[in-house]
Amino acid sequence: MKYIIPLFALVVMACNTTSQNADSNLTSTVEPITDPLPSWNEGANKEAIIQYVKTVTDKNSKDYIAPSDRTATFDNDGTLWSEQPLYFQLFFAIDRITELAPEHPEWESEEPFASVLNGDLNGALAGGEESIVQLVMATHSGMTSAQFNTIVSTWVDTATHPVSGKKYTNMVYQPMLELLEYLRANDFKTFIVSGGGIDFMRPWTESVYGIPSEQVVGSGLELSYQMTENGSVINRLPKIDFIDDKAGKPVGIQRHIGKKPIFAGGNSDGDLQMLQWTDSNEHLSFQLYIHHTDSVRETAYDRESPIGKLDKGWDEAVEKGWTIADMAEDWNTVWPE
């Protein structure tokens, strides 16, 4: 008799296990509810993004948009990664000037190079756009595209921001990484459309943002093809070919993508025309501005900033009801951990 109770208990346990497995099988197809944007605080802006994606991907919705038309474009500087106190590509140019200085003794007395070598960035940039062009031409041309790609990749892997001490690719915005991934999970094709150099961004955007090089639109230098004894090469010439900023952004989108976006994100007046172009889409569209309001975790700036000025864009966004994400209020995290 002493074996009856244990034997009975085993039978009951087996039945319970079978019942639990059956229940588990019945519910295993139910996906757990997860937050697609965990670094975004709950609120109207987060809800607007999620509701928009749900609406345009619902086949029963009157605003359903086929995957082939789900194009999303994003500015880079100030939208996907930081841009203060200078655009990161300009820091790259400054580092390159220091590296190349031994080959150019004339720079010791020529501006803006002399100021860069003396650590006087304000003096180096006193000449405005002309000085910036000189720095870019001296550091971005006179080599093949393959050589430039290697130089940029090495810099991105090793250089650190002079203020934060972080690697530049660690100063990307975690909430925007989540947004890019959320859109792609819903069959959006994500593009970068930036005033920055197209060949400066292409070597690293896929590893950092999940955006391959062919989905990057940016400013660029003139290029030339050459057959050499070692094979064919593309040479980078010291002349600007295209500026992908302001009114240039819709042109760049048409030239490289060939489709009007349904979702666009930016942070400055330089992105205004891209958002306007998106707003004119016959499909339901979404316009997002990132407003830099967080002076503690990042930098607060808008209308008066020489970098990433948000003035006319702010006024039009308010007038048209576009979404303005407040960095301090809408993001519970800024940088990836």
C-alpha positions in Angstrom: 0.0 0.0 0.0 2.8 2.3 0.6 3.4 2.6 -3.2 -0.1 3.5 -4.0 0.0 7.1 -2.9 3.3 7.9 -4.7 2.1 6.1 -7.8 -1.1 8.1 -7.6 0.8 11.3 -7.1 2.9 10.6 -10.2 -0.2 10.0 -12.3 -1.7 13.3 -11.1 1.6 15.2 -11.8 1.8 13.7 -15.2 -1.8 14.7 -15.9 -1.2 18.2 -14.6 2.0 18.5 -16.7 0.1 17.3 -19.8 -2.7 19.9 -19.1 -0.1 22.7 -18.6 1.7 21.7 -21.8 -1.6 21.7 -23.6 -2.5 25.1 -22.2 1.0 26.3 -23.2 0.5 25.1 -26.7 -2.8 26.9 -27.0 -1.2 30.2 -25.9 2.3 29.9 -27.5 1.2 31.7 -30.6 0.3 34.9 -28.7 3.1 37.4 -29.0 4.1 39.2 -25.7 3.2 42.9 -25.7 6.5 44.8 -25.9 7.3 48.5 -26.1 8.9 49.3 -29.5 10.3 52.6 -28.2 11.4 52.0 -24.6 13.7 55.1 -24.5 10.7 57.3 -25.3 8.6 58.5 -22.4 4.9 57.8 -22.5 3.1 60.8 -24.0 1.5 62.4 -27.0 4.6 62.3 -29.2 5.4 58.6 -28.6 1.7 57.7 -29.1 1.6 59.7 -32.3 4.5 57.8 -33.8 3.1 54.4 -32.8 -0.4 55.2 -34.0 0.9 56.5 -37.3 2.9 53.3 -37.9 -0.1 51.1 -36.9 -2.4 53.1 -39.2 -0.3 53.0 -42.4 0.5 49.3 -41.9 -3.1 48.1 -41.3 -4.5 46.7 -44.5 -8.0 47.5 -43.2 -7.2 51.2 -42.8 -8.1 53.7 -45.4 -4.6 55.2 -45.0 -2.8 51.9 -45.5 0.4 52.3 -47.5 2.1 49.4 -49.3 5.6 48.4 -48.1 7.1 49.6 -51.4 6.0 53.1 -50.6 7.1 53.2 -46.9 10.2 55.4 -47.3 11.6 57.2 -44.3 14.3 59.8 -44.4 16.4 61.2 -41.6 18.9 63.9 -41.2 22.1 62.8 -39.4 23.7 65.7 -37.5 21.6 66.6 -34.6 18.9 64.1 -35.5 20.6 60.7 -35.3 23.8 61.8 -33.5 25.0 64.9 -31.7 26.4 68.0 -33.5 27.7 70.3 -30.8 29.8 72.3 -30.4 30.8 71.5 -34.0 29.6 69.1 -36.7 31.6 65.9 -36.2 32.8 65.9 -39.7 34.5 69.2 -39.0 36.3 67.6 -36.1 37.4 65.0 -38.5 38.8 67.6 -40.8 40.6 69.4 -37.9 42.2 66.1 -36.8 43.3 65.5 -40.4 44.9 68.9 -40.6 47.0 68.1 -37.6 48.0 64.7 -39.0 48.9 66.2 -42.4 50.7 69.3 -41.1 54.2 67.8 -41.4 53.6 67.5 -45.2 52.5 71.1 -45.4 54.9 73.5 -43.7 53.2 76.4 -45.5 50.1 75.8 -43.2 52.0 77.3 -40.3 51.4 80.8 -41.8 48.3 80.2 -43.8 44.8 80.6 -42.5 42.6 78.8 -41.6 45.3 76.1 -41.1 47.5 78.2 -38.9 44.7 78.7 -36.4 43.8 75.0 -36.4 47.4 74.1 -35.6 47.5 76.7 -32.8 44.4 75.2 -31.3 42.3 78.4 -32.1 39.1 77.0 -33.6 37.3 80.3 -33.4 40.1 81.9 -35.4 40.0 79.0 -37.9 36.3 79.4 -38.5 36.3 83.2 -38.5 36.3 83.1 -42.3 32.9 81.4 -42.2 31.9 79.1 -45.1 35.0 79.9 -47.1 37.3 78.6 -44.2 35.2 75.5 -43.8 35.5 74.7 -47.6 39.3 75.2 -47.4 39.5 72.7 -44.5 37.3 70.2 -46.2 39.1 70.4 -49.6 42.5 70.0 -47.9 41.4 66.9 -46.0 38.8 65.2 -48.1 40.3 65.3 -51.6 43.5 64.3 -53.4 43.0 60.6 -52.8 41.0 57.7 -54.1 37.6 56.8 -52.8 39.0 53.6 -51.3 41.8 55.5 -49.5 39.3 58.0 -48.1 37.0 55.2 -46.9 39.9 53.7 -45.0 40.8 57.0 -43.4 37.3 57.7 -42.3 36.8 54.1 -40.9 40.0 54.4 -38.9 39.0 57.8 -37.5 35.6 56.6 -36.5 37.0 53.6 -34.7 39.6 55.6 -32.7 38.7 59.3 -32.4 36.9 60.7 -29.3 34.8 63.8 -28.8 36.9 66.7 -27.3 34.1 67.5 -24.8 32.4 64.3 -23.8 35.4 62.0 -24.3 33.1 59.5 -26.0 33.7 57.9 -29.3 31.7 59.8 -31.9 29.6 56.7 -32.7 28.7 56.4 -29.1 27.1 59.8 -29.3 24.2 58.5 -31.3 20.7 58.9 -29.9 19.3 55.7 -28.4 15.6 56.8 -28.9 16.4 57.3 -32.6 18.1 54.0 -33.0 14.9 52.4 -31.6 12.7 54.5 -34.0 14.8 53.3 -37.0 14.5 49.7 -35.9 10.7 50.1 -35.2 10.1 51.5 -38.7 12.2 48.7 -40.4 10.3 46.1 -38.4 7.2 47.5 -40.1 8.6 47.3 -43.6 9.8 50.9 -43.8 13.0 51.5 -45.8 15.2 53.9 -43.8 17.5 56.5 -45.5 19.9 59.1 -44.2 19.6 62.5 -46.0 22.2 64.8 -44.6 24.1 67.9 -45.3 27.2 65.9 -44.2 29.5 64.3 -46.7 28.0 61.2 -48.3 31.4 59.4 -48.4 32.1 60.5 -44.8 29.0 58.7 -43.6 28.9 55.6 -45.8 31.8 53.7 -44.2 30.0 53.4 -40.8 26.2 54.0 -41.1 25.3 50.3 -41.5 27.2 49.2 -38.4 25.9 52.1 -36.3 22.3 52.7 -37.6 21.6 49.6 -39.7 21.4 51.8 -42.8 23.5 50.4 -45.7 25.8 52.7 -47.7 23.4 52.7 -50.7 20.7 54.3 -48.5 22.8 57.3 -47.6 22.3 60.6 -49.3 24.6 63.5 -48.6 26.9 66.3 -49.9 29.8 65.3 -52.1 32.9 66.3 -54.1 33.4 65.8 -57.8 34.8 62.4 -58.7 36.7 61.1 -61.6 37.4 57.6 -63.0 41.0 56.6 -63.8 42.6 53.4 -65.0 46.0 52.9 -63.4 48.7 50.2 -63.6 47.2 48.8 -60.4 43.6 48.8 -61.7 40.8 51.3 -61.9 40.1 53.9 -59.2 37.7 56.7 -58.4 39.6 59.9 -57.5 38.2 62.6 -55.2 38.6 66.1 -56.7 38.9 69.4 -54.7 35.6 70.7 -56.0 32.1 70.5 -54.5 29.7 68.6 -56.6 26.4 68.8 -54.6 25.3 70.3 -51.3 22.5 68.2 -49.7 21.1 70.8 -47.4 17.9 72.9 -47.3 16.4 72.9 -50.8 19.1 70.5 -51.8 17.5 67.7 -49.7 14.4 67.1 -51.8 16.6 67.2 -54.9 19.0 64.7 -53.3 16.0 62.5 -52.4 14.7 62.6 -55.9 18.2 62.0 -57.4 19.2 59.1 -55.1 15.9 57.5 -53.9 13.3 58.5 -56.5 10.4 58.3 -54.1 8.8 60.9 -51.9 9.1 59.9 -48.2 6.1 59.3 -46.0 8.1 59.8 -42.8 10.9 62.4 -42.3 12.9 63.4 -39.3 15.2 66.4 -38.7 16.2 68.9 -36.1 17.0 72.2 -37.9 16.0 74.7 -40.6 18.3 72.8 -42.9 15.8 70.0 -42.8 12.7 72.1 -43.4 12.4 71.5 -47.1 12.7 67.8 -46.6 9.8 67.8 -44.2 7.8 70.1 -46.5 8.5 67.6 -49.4 7.3 64.7 -47.2 4.2 66.7 -46.1 3.2 67.1 -49.7 3.0 63.3 -50.2 -0.4 62.0 -51.4 -0.2 59.4 -48.7 -0.6 60.1 -45.0 2.8 61.3 -43.9 4.6 62.1 -40.6 7.0 64.9 -39.9 9.2 64.8 -36.9 11.5 67.5 -35.4 13.9 66.8 -32.6 14.1 69.8 -30.3 17.3 70.1 -28.3 16.0 71.1 -24.9 18.3 69.1 -22.6 21.2 71.1 -21.3 22.0 68.5 -18.6 22.3 65.3 -20.7 23.2 67.0 -24.0 23.0 70.6 -25.2 20.0 73.0 -25.3 19.7 75.1 -28.5 17.3 76.2 -31.2 16.6 79.6 -32.8 19.9 81.4 -32.1 22.3 78.5 -32.5 24.9 78.8 -35.3 24.9 74.9 -35.4 21.6 73.2 -36.0 19.5 76.4 -35.9 15.7 75.7 -35.5 13.8 78.8 -36.2 11.7 78.8 -39.4 11.3 75.1 -39.1 9.9 75.5 -35.5 7.3 78.0 -36.7 6.1 75.9 -39.6 6.0 72.8 -37.5 3.7 74.5 -34.9 1.6 75.9 -37.7 1.1 72.6 -39.5 0.9 70.4 -36.4 4.0 68.4 -37.1 5.5 66.4 -34.2 8.2 68.2 -32.2 10.0 65.8 -29.8 11.2 67.6 -26.7 14.5 65.8 -25.9 14.3 66.6 -22.1 10.6 65.6 -21.8 10.2 62.8 -24.4 13.5 60.9 -24.0 14.3 59.0 -20.8 17.7 58.0 -22.3 19.9 59.9 -24.7 23.0 57.7 -25.3 23.2 54.0 -25.8 24.4 52.2 -22.6 
